[in-house]
Structures are given as C-alpha cells and as structure tokens.
Amino acid sequence: MSPPLSAVPRPGSLKYRSLFALLLGLANMALAAPPLPALNIDIKQTSISGLSSGGFMAVQFQVAHSATVKGAGVIAGGPYYCSRDNLLTAVAQCSCTGEPSVPCAVTANSTDVPGLVRSTHELAARGLIDPPAALAGQKVQTLSGSKDTLVPTPIVRQLADFYTALGLPAANLSTITLTNAAHTMPTPKFGIACGTQDEPYIGKCGFDTAKSILSWIYGPLKAASGSKAKGRFVEFEQSAYLPPGGGFSWKSGLDNSGWLYVPNSCAKGEPCRLHIVLHGCKQGQNFLPLHPPPGGGLYNGTTFVKNTGYNRWADNNHLVILYPQAVSIPLLNPNGCWDWWGYSGADYATKNGVQIQTLKAMVDRLGAAAKP
C-alpha cells in the first residue's frame, strides 16, 4: 500500500533533504571500506606528484605543508594559488580549459608570478601555510608536453619561475618537456597515443614518469619489480579523514574511498616512505568516461591507480603509494577535478582547505606506527 501523497516529502523540502542525507549516510556506512593501516612511515620523507588538476593540488599541498613534504613532481600544472579563487582566471590565464566558451589568455606572464609570490608570503605570515623558506630544501620536477593545449608549456615554465622566486636552488629543480606529448600522464607503454589529448589521459610516450619523479626526489632507485607490482592494493575509507563536520559535505569533492599500494616489505613493518599521487580531471575511479576504460566496465575504476607506473618502483624501494580520489559534483565540478579554483571553499589552497586537511590526515594516519 502506498503512503498518502501528503506523507511523501517533496523534492527540495527540508524533510526531503533530511531523508536523502539519512539514506546516503546509511548507504555509505553499509559500503564503507576499512581505514588506512598505520605503517612504519617517516612522514618527513613524504613526497607528492600529480597530473593537471592533480598537479595544481600537488603544488598546493606541497606549499601549504612545505615543512613536511620532501619533494614534488608536477605534470601539466601551474604555480601555487594561480587562480586566486576565480574560475575564469583558472580556465583562461592559468590554463586553456575554458575554451571555446572562454578564450584562452595564456601568455609567458599570464599567471603573474611576482603577485603569486607575494600572496604566498602573505598567507604564510597569517599562519595559513608553512613558511615558504622550507621549499628551498625540496627536490622538484616539472613535466610538460609540447602538444598540450589544455595546460600549455608556458604555464609549467611559470611554475618553475615561481619555485625559483621562492628560493629553490637550480640544482634542486628539474624541468622536462616532451616534444611528442599532449595533455597526458606519460608512461613507457600503457595508454593511448602520446600526442592524443583524450581519455584516459594516460599516454604511451616511451617515458617513465614515475621513475623520473621518484628518482629525482629520492635519488637512484633499485630496479623495478618487473611487469607487474607484487604488493597489495588496499581500498580504504577516504571519508573517514575529512575534517570534523565535513563527513557528509558534498562540496568537499572527495570520493568515499581511495586506494593505497603497500609493498610486502612495508606491510611487514620495515621503514618506508610515502608518495602521494593525484589523478587529473576525468580520471577518478567513479568518473563515467565517454569511452569504455581500457580495463572494461562503465567507470574508470583503478585504471589510473594500476597503470601509471608508480607501484612497480615502489616494491623494491620501500615506498608506499597513496592514491586519493576526487569525485564529480554536478555544476560545481562535473569533471571530478581537484580543487584549485575554490569550489570547496575560499580556503582551498591553505592548511584549512577541506581537501588539504584530508590529505594531511591520511599522511598522519599512515605514519602512526613509525618507530622513533
């Protein structure tokens, strides 16, 4: 027997929204993955890399927590706080992602590096990010594709200028431009053609991005473990690391779960290091691409997590790899990008940003079993 119409909450009403939130919360609890394990990780050895929106977020996390981060690899990303909390600036002056609706205005100076440096110092003076002097001790690698029309090479060059202006020594900065690459995560053999700019934005470029970034940050690596990773993939409850009060915040842009790759040596309690890898727009596990992903199915799933090359190098080099997941938000963030323009709140680029707080909470949890 159906309830009377008067008893059915109307869409948009407070009762309807409360019922929806309750059902969503119950569904999330029923499907919740386990928490992150506490491992013997020295968080002072933490590094980060990312592609596109993940590259911009990697820079944001690196600058906000520069006293913790050891180094960063940025693929098709730009300077810290580039958008200045303005979507039009983000898609026209810090990238060309607004075309054809918003004409591209990228130039050799469109990000205003001197202004961004001033803003960085101002945020540090207010205690919203770590003092930028800590960046001078880091190792940074930037990577750009000459055929990239979404985040063109001039943006990545301005990222290098930003680091230099904040005191990063030339010896600690590696800048790579791949002449055959478009907007993509370069790999030796996985993905689509290197010069093709399309989903899944992973390209067969004959270049090992993971090896290049990890060896630049940590020094020479031991040989990779072969064609397949030998450790364990762990799906964990990502929502558990949201800041207090943010557990049901749809504006956080964070998926309910994320992924962790744990080499067997790290699982046994040996001392290990942490590297965070951030996917780009349209690459999250629950993004529904226009074309079926390489592994089949409707959603991206673990295409990025398992095929970007980091895990093979992790096995023999005592590296745990963390793959946090962003998720689409209708109208605000339909492509499932990391927040580098302010959709999650005005504090998105500081320690108070919901995504940066969540990433830092994950880092702290993973290092909880570190031996003094």
C-alpha positions in Angstrom: 0.0 0.0 0.0 1.4 3.4 -1.0 1.6 6.2 1.6 -0.7 9.2 1.0 0.8 12.0 -1.1 0.8 14.3 1.9 3.2 11.9 3.7 5.8 11.8 0.9 8.4 14.6 1.2 8.5 16.9 -1.7 11.8 17.3 -3.6 13.7 20.3 -2.3 11.9 20.4 1.0 13.8 20.2 4.3 12.2 16.9 5.1 13.2 15.5 1.6 16.8 16.7 2.0 17.0 15.2 5.5 15.7 11.9 4.3 18.1 11.9 1.4 21.0 12.7 3.7 20.0 9.9 6.0 19.7 7.3 3.2 23.0 8.4 1.7 24.7 8.2 5.1 23.3 4.7 5.7 24.4 3.6 2.2 27.9 4.9 2.8 28.1 3.1 6.2 27.0 -0.1 4.6 29.6 0.2 1.8 32.4 1.7 3.9 35.9 0.3 3.2 38.3 -0.3 6.1 40.5 2.6 7.4 44.1 3.2 6.3 46.7 1.0 8.1 49.2 2.5 10.4 52.6 1.8 8.9 56.3 2.4 9.8 56.5 5.5 7.6 58.6 8.6 8.3 56.3 11.4 7.2 59.3 13.7 6.8 60.1 11.6 3.7 56.7 12.3 2.2 56.5 13.4 -1.4 53.7 14.2 -3.9 53.0 14.2 -7.6 50.0 14.8 -9.8 48.7 15.5 -13.3 46.7 18.6 -14.4 44.2 19.5 -11.5 46.2 16.9 -9.5 49.4 18.8 -10.4 47.9 22.1 -9.2 46.7 20.3 -6.0 50.2 18.7 -5.5 51.7 22.2 -5.6 49.1 23.4 -3.1 49.7 20.6 -0.7 53.5 21.0 -1.1 53.4 24.7 -0.3 50.8 24.5 2.5 52.8 21.8 4.2 56.3 22.6 3.0 57.8 21.6 6.4 56.6 18.1 5.8 57.0 17.5 2.1 60.3 16.3 0.8 59.7 17.0 -2.9 57.1 17.1 -5.7 56.6 16.1 -9.3 54.1 18.2 -11.3 52.8 17.1 -14.7 50.9 19.8 -16.6 50.4 22.0 -13.5 50.9 25.6 -12.6 52.0 27.9 -9.8 50.5 27.9 -6.3 47.3 29.9 -5.9 47.3 30.6 -9.6 43.5 31.1 -9.9 43.2 33.4 -6.9 39.8 31.8 -6.1 38.5 32.8 -9.5 37.2 30.2 -12.0 37.7 32.5 -15.0 41.3 33.1 -14.1 41.8 29.4 -13.7 40.4 28.4 -17.1 41.8 31.3 -19.2 45.1 32.6 -17.6 46.3 29.5 -15.7 45.1 27.0 -18.3 43.2 26.9 -21.6 40.5 24.6 -20.2 37.7 27.2 -20.7 37.7 27.0 -24.5 35.6 27.5 -26.6 33.3 29.3 -24.1 36.2 31.3 -22.5 39.0 32.3 -24.9 42.5 31.3 -23.8 44.6 34.2 -22.5 47.7 32.2 -21.6 51.0 34.1 -22.2 54.5 33.9 -20.9 53.4 36.0 -17.9 49.7 35.3 -17.5 49.9 33.8 -14.1 51.6 36.9 -12.6 54.4 35.0 -10.7 55.5 38.1 -8.7 52.0 38.6 -7.4 51.6 34.9 -6.5 54.9 35.0 -4.6 53.6 38.0 -2.6 50.4 36.2 -1.9 52.3 33.1 -0.8 54.3 35.2 1.7 51.1 36.9 2.9 49.4 33.5 3.6 52.4 32.3 5.4 52.5 35.4 7.6 48.9 34.7 8.6 49.9 31.2 9.6 47.7 29.6 6.8 50.6 27.8 5.2 54.1 26.8 6.3 56.9 29.3 5.8 57.9 29.1 2.2 61.6 29.0 3.1 61.2 25.3 3.6 60.8 24.9 -0.1 64.5 25.6 -0.7 65.3 22.1 0.7 63.0 20.2 -1.5 63.5 18.4 -4.9 61.0 19.4 -7.6 60.5 18.1 -11.1 58.1 19.7 -13.6 56.9 18.0 -16.8 55.1 19.4 -19.8 54.1 18.2 -23.2 54.8 20.5 -26.2 51.4 19.4 -27.7 49.5 20.1 -24.6 46.8 22.7 -25.4 44.9 22.5 -22.0 47.8 23.4 -19.7 50.3 24.7 -22.2 54.1 24.7 -21.6 54.2 28.5 -20.7 52.2 27.7 -17.6 54.6 25.0 -16.5 57.5 27.3 -17.2 55.9 29.9 -14.9 55.6 27.2 -12.2 59.4 26.8 -12.4 59.8 30.6 -12.2 57.6 30.5 -9.0 59.8 27.9 -7.3 63.0 29.9 -8.3 61.5 33.1 -6.9 60.9 31.4 -3.6 64.5 30.2 -3.3 64.5 26.7 -4.7 68.1 26.2 -5.9 68.6 25.4 -9.6 70.3 22.2 -8.6 67.0 21.0 -7.0 64.8 21.8 -9.9 64.4 19.5 -12.9 62.3 20.7 -15.9 61.3 18.3 -18.6 59.5 19.0 -21.8 58.4 16.0 -24.0 58.1 17.1 -27.6 55.7 14.2 -28.5 53.3 14.6 -25.6 49.9 16.2 -25.3 47.9 16.6 -22.1 48.6 13.2 -20.6 50.4 11.1 -18.0 53.4 9.7 -19.9 54.2 6.0 -19.4 56.6 3.7 -21.3 53.9 1.6 -22.9 50.4 2.0 -21.4 47.6 4.2 -22.7 46.7 5.9 -25.9 49.0 7.6 -28.4 51.3 10.1 -26.6 50.2 13.1 -28.8 46.5 12.3 -28.4 44.6 14.5 -25.9 41.7 12.3 -24.8 40.5 10.0 -22.0 42.0 8.3 -20.1 44.8 10.9 -20.4 47.4 8.3 -20.0 49.8 8.1 -22.9 52.3 5.6 -24.4 55.2 8.1 -24.6 58.2 5.8 -24.2 58.9 7.8 -21.0 58.6 6.5 -17.4 57.2 9.5 -15.4 57.0 7.5 -12.2 60.7 6.6 -12.3 61.8 10.1 -13.3 59.9 11.8 -10.5 60.7 9.3 -7.8 64.4 9.1 -8.6 64.7 12.9 -8.8 63.2 13.2 -5.3 64.8 10.2 -3.6 67.9 9.5 -5.6 68.9 6.4 -7.6 66.2 3.7 -7.3 66.7 -0.1 -7.1 65.4 -1.9 -10.2 61.6 -2.1 -10.7 59.8 -5.3 -9.7 59.0 -6.4 -13.2 56.0 -6.0 -15.4 53.6 -6.3 -12.5 53.5 -4.9 -9.0 54.0 -7.5 -6.3 52.5 -5.8 -3.3 48.9 -5.3 -2.1 46.2 -2.8 -3.2 44.1 -1.6 -0.4 40.8 0.3 -0.9 40.3 2.4 2.2 37.5 4.7 3.6 38.6 8.1 2.5 35.7 9.9 4.0 37.0 9.0 7.5 39.8 11.5 7.1 37.6 14.5 6.3 37.9 17.3 8.9 35.3 17.4 11.7 31.9 18.4 10.4 32.8 17.5 6.8 31.8 13.9 6.7 28.7 14.5 4.6 29.8 17.6 2.8 29.1 17.0 -0.9 31.1 20.2 -1.6 34.4 18.5 -0.5 34.8 17.0 -3.9 36.2 13.8 -2.3 35.1 10.3 -3.0 34.1 7.9 -0.2 37.1 5.7 -0.8 40.6 5.9 -2.0 43.5 3.5 -2.8 46.8 2.6 -1.2 49.6 0.4 -2.6 51.6 -1.3 0.0 54.8 -3.3 -0.9 55.3 -6.5 1.0 58.3 -5.1 2.9 56.2 -2.1 4.2 53.4 -4.4 5.2 55.9 -6.3 7.4 56.8 -3.2 9.3 60.1 -2.2 7.6 60.8 1.5 7.5 59.2 3.0 4.4 58.5 6.4 2.7 55.2 7.8 1.3 54.5 9.2 -2.1 51.1 10.7 -2.9 49.8 10.5 -6.5 46.9 12.7 -7.5 44.9 12.0 -10.7 43.7 14.7 -13.0 40.2 15.7 -14.2 38.1 12.8 -15.6 40.5 10.3 -14.1 38.9 9.5 -10.7 37.7 5.9 -10.0 34.0 6.8 -10.2 34.2 9.1 -13.2 32.0 7.8 -16.1 34.0 8.4 -19.3 32.6 8.7 -22.8 34.6 5.7 -24.0 34.9 2.4 -22.0 38.1 2.5 -20.0 40.9 0.1 -21.0 40.0 -2.4 -18.3 36.4 -2.5 -19.3 33.3 -1.5 -17.3 31.5 1.8 -17.1 33.7 3.7 -14.7 37.4 4.4 -14.6 37.9 2.2 -11.6 41.6 1.5 -11.0 42.9 2.5 -14.5 45.0 5.3 -13.1 45.9 3.6 -9.8 47.3 0.4 -11.5 48.7 1.7 -14.8 50.7 4.9 -14.2 53.9 3.0 -13.2 54.5 4.0 -9.6 53.7 0.6 -8.0 56.5 -1.3 -9.8 59.1 1.2 -8.5 57.6 1.1 -5.0 58.2 -2.6 -4.4 62.0 -2.6 -4.1 62.4 1.0 -2.9 60.4 1.0 0.4 57.7 3.3 -1.0 54.0 3.3 -0.1 51.9 4.9 -2.8 48.7 6.8 -1.8 46.1 7.4 -4.5 43.4 9.7 -3.0 40.2 10.1 -5.1 38.3 13.2 -6.2 34.7 12.9 -7.4 32.4 14.8 -9.7 30.0 17.4 -8.3 27.1 18.4 -10.6 27.5 22.0 -11.9 30.4 22.8 -9.4 32.9 20.2 -10.5 31.4 17.9 -13.2 34.8 16.5 -14.3 35.9 15.3 -10.9 38.9 17.7 -10.7 40.9 18.5 -7.6 40.1 21.9 -6.2 42.5 24.6 -7.4 40.0 27.4 -8.0 37.7 27.3 -4.9 34.7 25.2 -5.4 35.2 23.6 -2.0 35.6 26.9 -0.2 37.7 30.1 -0.2 40.4 28.3 1.9 41.0 25.6 -0.7 44.7 26.4 -1.1 45.7 26.6 2.6 46.0 24.2 5.5 42.3 24.9 6.3 41.1 23.7 2.9 39.0 20.5 3.2 41.0 18.6 0.6 44.4 19.6 2.0 43.2 18.8 5.6 42.0 15.4 4.4 45.3 14.6 2.6 47.3 15.6 5.7 45.1 13.4 7.9 45.8 10.5 5.7 49.6 11.1 5.9 49.5 11.3 9.7 47.5 8.1 9.9 49.9 6.2 7.7 52.8 7.3 9.8 51.2 6.5 13.1 53.3 3.3 13.6 56.6 4.9 12.8 59.3 3.9 15.2 61.3 6.7 16.9 
